[in-house]
């Protein structure tokens, strides 16, 4: 596969953009080699600047559950743009999207729109602190909640790939207010809460983790965490930036029967445009300015073009059979990938919930940060490049989730599995 135009662009980009990219994991540091630059994408397929085509299993890291350039979304946002790209004043679409969000996710009684997942999580933490009057927060090792200062402590995702457990620039005084516990370990939380529970504003968690690769919660783990939080007056914050509207219409909270105090959303809710949201209990959300004293704002918050895309996306997902189809596609890939790995004699652990999956290159179960770290990242890198060469675009890191979209059909599944057969053989 020829990548000469990508290489030339990357050389130019590195002169003017740190690392040549506008978000670290795009730089392929986790897999080696140079990133591919894309010129267009429709449905399940992306075309790079050299004309190579790939089935996309990244979906822009989650938003593109309907595939690229999904016509009803494109039409909705063009139509909205014609009426003006931003007003900096309220508009009807925001009310409609807020109502739809609350109707779809029953724990959300009031919601505030923002422009990214990071904004949503940062605002949710401030609100939890403001509401409880407590300063500490609890997060889970390897979970990623965006690039906000309070979260760059034992964070997964790009931080993990780069091997930066903390970031310079995050004051130690702030970082020490972020407590961490291993994912899938309730006893650790119990011990921590017994000691410090009264000082902890909230626990924030990825219900199904995507940012160490996919980790599945053990049966009862999330419910147990919710109970422990209630017992200690700690707000239970579910970060549904990846899982919201993806694992079920009502997100992971619907799937696992949870009722978080606050939830954060982005990715799917914006239909591929910059849009995030945080919401939850009415009494808590009423503390947000101007109704209450906890400040949060944004010039482009509730942007009419982003809102139009989000509404079109959520309406399309309401079609019957959506989540059954995503589950079916995920299951086909899971079974096929496992079979190809086994046939080639390559040990793998495949974690999947619905349309989120990760193939770990190790033969031991992966359920927390420590077990994820056992994966052979060099081997993943070779697999990644073999797949790329066969026209499949996987997340360029062992510690990221692959996302299946509804644009993937039987032909794309066959294409992915044929590529995997060659890729696994090349490793054996
Ligand atoms: N929370 C989770 C669970 C995420 O996966 C991400 C991004 N991958 C974020 C928050 C941050 O979202 P954004 O990149 O839109 O700021």
Boltz pocket constraint, residues with backbone or C-beta under 6 A from the ligand:
constraints:
  - pocket:
      binder: B
      contacts: [[A, 61], [A, 115], [A, 116], [A, 117], [A, 118], [A, 119], [A, 121], [A, 144], [A, 145], [A, 146], [A, 147], [A, 157], [A, 206], [A, 210], [A, 211], [A, 239], [A, 240], [A, 241], [A, 242], [A, 266], [A, 267], [A, 276]]
      max_distance: 6.0
